[in-house]
Amino acid sequence: MKTTVAVVPAGGSGGRMGGPRPKQYLTLGGAPILVHTLRALARCRFLDGLVVAAPADRVGATRALLARFRVPRVLAVVAGGEERQDSVRLGLEAVPPEAAWVVVHDAVRPFITPEIVERVLAAARVPGAATCGWPVRETVKRVRDHVVETTLPREGLWLTQTPQAFRRALLAEAHDKAAREGYRATDDAMLIERLGGRVSMVEGLPQNLKITTPDDLKAARAWVGGGRRA
């Protein structure tokens, strides 16, 4: 029985990377970033399967890629949407009906560990939703047109990461409401907040890099080359 399934939105085009391929397919340590991410999730004993939402024109190629790299626990590869939120919603529709919990994790965060997945799941048990993040330790300023408008108090501010964990019914309700009302969020926790739900926060990992720009990719390749497991 599949009780907890991870949904991995990997449908983006990776425009900020500026390359010919979406960033999730770029190579890191001899394998695509997506493969590293899925292998890391598959090492978590509390996850019963993985659903990947790939670019619509790369679904077949992604299935073949994951088979070639022998990525375990993949239940489905489905077509994602125009934006991350669409890809999560479409991936959620492919989650087996018996799954009570869903973990959402960015396809381009390959340095995740099973321990943080387990901690986020544990934190979600009571309120039904949890995320991980890292407390802001530097001064934060709001800037418009390269001019500082104000300095924000950093107390209580966190840089939010994934994985995020949710009771499956709660996440489905949040996505349905957002789709009906045309609301867009930058992560799934925002959709739960919009329902009035509580989201627990646990400390994540400073190395939980989201590979978005060429500099991010350079840093990730340096970490892998230096012996960090991915």
C-alpha positions as CSV (number, residue, x, y, z in Angstrom):
1,M,0.0,0.0,0.0
2,K,1.3,3.4,-1.0
3,T,0.8,5.6,2.1
4,T,3.3,8.4,1.4
5,V,4.3,9.5,-2.1
6,A,6.6,12.2,-3.3
7,V,5.5,14.6,-6.1
8,V,8.5,16.1,-7.9
9,P,7.6,19.0,-10.2
10,A,10.1,18.9,-13.0
11,G,8.1,20.6,-15.8
12,G,10.0,23.9,-15.9
13,S,11.9,25.2,-18.9
14,G,14.8,26.6,-16.8
15,G,14.9,29.9,-18.6
16,R,17.2,31.5,-16.0
17,M,19.8,28.9,-16.7
18,G,20.0,30.1,-20.3
19,G,21.0,26.7,-21.8
20,P,19.5,24.6,-24.6
21,R,18.0,22.1,-22.1
22,P,15.8,22.5,-19.0
23,K,18.1,22.7,-15.9
24,Q,16.8,19.5,-14.4
25,Y,18.4,17.6,-17.2
26,L,21.8,19.2,-17.0
27,T,24.6,16.9,-15.8
28,L,25.9,16.8,-12.3
29,G,28.5,14.3,-11.3
30,G,27.8,12.0,-14.3
31,A,24.0,12.0,-14.1
32,P,21.2,14.5,-14.7
33,I,20.2,16.7,-11.7
34,L,16.8,15.1,-11.7
35,V,18.3,11.7,-11.3
36,H,20.3,12.8,-8.3
37,T,17.2,14.3,-6.7
38,L,15.0,11.2,-7.3
39,R,17.7,8.9,-6.0
40,A,18.0,11.0,-2.8
41,L,14.3,10.8,-2.2
42,A,14.2,7.1,-2.9
43,R,16.7,6.6,-0.1
44,C,14.0,7.8,2.4
45,R,12.4,4.8,4.1
46,F,9.1,6.6,4.7
47,L,8.4,7.3,1.0
48,D,6.6,4.6,-0.9
49,G,6.9,6.0,-4.4
50,L,7.7,8.9,-6.6
51,V,5.6,10.8,-9.2
52,V,7.5,13.0,-11.6
53,A,5.8,15.9,-13.6
54,A,8.0,16.4,-16.6
55,P,7.8,18.9,-19.5
56,A,5.0,17.8,-21.7
57,D,7.3,17.2,-24.7
58,R,9.8,15.2,-22.6
59,V,7.6,12.7,-20.8
60,G,8.7,9.7,-22.9
61,A,12.3,10.8,-22.9
62,T,12.2,11.2,-19.1
63,R,10.7,7.8,-18.6
64,A,13.5,6.3,-20.7
65,L,16.1,8.4,-18.8
66,L,14.9,7.2,-15.4
67,A,14.8,3.6,-16.6
68,R,18.4,3.9,-18.0
69,F,19.7,5.2,-14.7
70,R,17.6,2.6,-12.8
71,V,15.9,5.2,-10.5
72,P,13.9,3.2,-8.0
73,R,10.3,3.7,-6.8
74,V,9.1,5.7,-9.7
75,L,5.3,5.2,-10.0
76,A,4.6,7.6,-12.8
77,V,6.0,10.2,-15.1
78,V,3.3,12.6,-16.2
79,A,3.1,15.8,-18.2
80,G,3.6,18.9,-16.1
81,G,2.1,22.4,-16.7
82,E,3.2,25.8,-17.6
83,E,4.2,26.8,-14.0
84,R,5.4,24.9,-11.0
85,Q,2.0,25.0,-9.3
86,D,0.4,23.4,-12.4
87,S,3.0,20.6,-12.3
88,V,2.3,19.8,-8.7
89,R,-1.4,19.7,-9.3
90,L,-1.0,17.4,-12.3
91,G,1.4,15.2,-10.3
92,L,-1.0,15.1,-7.4
93,E,-3.7,13.7,-9.7
94,A,-1.3,10.7,-10.5
95,V,-0.7,9.8,-6.9
96,P,-2.3,6.5,-6.0
97,P,-5.7,6.9,-4.2
98,E,-4.6,5.0,-1.1
99,A,-1.8,7.5,-0.4
100,A,-2.7,9.6,2.6
101,W,0.4,11.9,2.6
102,V,2.3,13.7,-0.1
103,V,5.8,15.2,-0.1
104,V,6.5,17.9,-2.6
105,H,10.2,18.4,-3.5
106,D,11.8,20.6,-6.2
107,A,13.5,18.6,-9.0
108,V,16.6,20.8,-8.8
109,R,17.4,20.4,-5.1
110,P,19.6,17.3,-5.3
111,F,21.4,17.6,-2.0
112,I,18.4,16.6,0.1
113,T,18.8,13.9,2.7
114,P,16.4,11.2,4.0
115,E,16.6,12.7,7.5
116,I,15.1,16.0,6.5
117,V,12.3,14.3,4.6
118,E,11.5,12.3,7.7
119,R,11.6,15.4,10.0
120,V,9.3,17.3,7.7
121,L,6.8,14.4,7.6
122,A,6.9,14.1,11.3
123,A,6.3,17.8,11.7
124,A,3.3,17.6,9.4
125,R,1.4,14.9,11.4
126,V,-0.6,17.2,13.7
127,P,-1.4,20.3,11.6
128,G,-1.4,18.4,8.3
129,A,1.3,20.5,6.6
130,A,5.0,21.3,7.1
131,T,7.9,22.8,5.3
132,C,11.6,23.2,6.0
133,G,13.7,26.3,5.8
134,W,16.7,28.2,7.0
135,P,16.5,31.3,9.4
136,V,17.6,34.5,7.8
137,R,20.9,35.7,9.3
138,E,21.7,38.6,7.1
139,T,20.1,42.1,7.0
140,V,17.1,42.2,4.6
141,K,16.2,45.3,2.6
142,R,13.3,46.0,0.3
143,V,14.6,47.6,-2.9
144,R,12.8,49.2,-5.8
145,D,14.7,50.4,-8.9
146,H,18.0,49.7,-7.2
147,V,17.1,52.1,-4.3
148,V,16.6,50.8,-0.8
149,E,13.0,51.5,0.4
150,T,13.2,50.0,3.9
151,T,15.1,47.5,6.1
152,L,13.0,44.6,7.3
153,P,13.4,43.1,10.8
154,R,14.9,39.7,10.2
155,E,13.5,38.2,13.4
156,G,11.2,35.4,12.4
157,L,12.1,35.4,8.7
158,W,13.0,32.1,7.1
159,L,14.2,31.2,3.6
160,T,11.8,28.4,2.7
161,Q,13.0,25.2,1.0
162,T,11.6,21.9,0.0
163,P,10.7,19.1,0.9
164,Q,7.2,20.1,2.1
165,A,4.8,17.5,3.4
166,F,1.0,17.6,3.4
167,R,-2.0,15.5,4.2
168,R,-3.0,14.5,0.7
169,A,-6.7,15.6,1.0
170,L,-5.6,19.0,2.4
171,L,-3.2,19.7,-0.4
172,A,-5.8,18.6,-3.0
173,E,-8.3,21.0,-1.5
174,A,-5.8,23.8,-1.6
175,H,-4.9,23.2,-5.2
176,D,-8.5,22.9,-6.3
177,K,-9.4,26.2,-4.6
178,A,-6.4,28.0,-6.2
179,A,-7.3,26.6,-9.7
180,R,-10.9,27.7,-9.4
181,E,-9.9,31.2,-8.3
182,G,-6.9,31.7,-10.5
183,Y,-4.5,32.2,-7.6
184,R,-0.8,31.7,-8.0
185,A,1.6,30.8,-5.2
186,T,5.4,30.3,-5.2
187,D,5.2,27.2,-3.1
188,D,2.5,24.7,-1.9
189,A,2.7,25.9,1.8
190,M,1.2,29.2,0.6
191,L,-1.8,27.4,-0.7
192,I,-2.4,25.8,2.7
193,E,-1.9,29.2,4.5
194,R,-4.6,30.6,2.1
195,L,-7.0,28.0,3.4
196,G,-6.4,29.2,6.9
197,G,-4.3,26.0,7.7
198,R,-1.3,25.8,9.9
199,V,2.1,25.0,8.4
200,S,4.9,23.7,10.7
201,M,8.4,24.9,10.0
202,V,11.5,22.8,10.7
203,E,15.1,23.7,10.2
204,G,16.3,22.5,6.8
205,L,19.9,22.3,5.4
206,P,22.1,25.2,4.4
207,Q,23.4,23.0,1.5
208,N,19.9,22.4,0.2
209,L,20.7,24.4,-2.9
210,K,18.1,25.0,-5.6
211,I,20.0,25.0,-8.8
212,T,18.5,27.8,-10.8
213,T,21.4,29.8,-12.3
214,P,24.8,29.0,-13.9
215,D,26.5,30.1,-10.7
216,D,24.3,27.6,-8.7
217,L,25.3,24.8,-11.1
218,K,28.9,25.7,-10.8
219,A,28.7,25.5,-7.0
220,A,26.8,22.2,-7.1
221,R,29.4,20.7,-9.5
222,A,32.2,21.9,-7.2
223,W,30.5,20.2,-4.2
224,V,30.1,17.0,-6.1
225,G,33.7,17.1,-7.3
226,G,34.8,17.7,-3.7
227,G,33.2,14.5,-2.5
228,R,29.8,15.7,-1.3
229,R,27.2,13.0,-2.0
230,A,24.5,13.8,-4.4
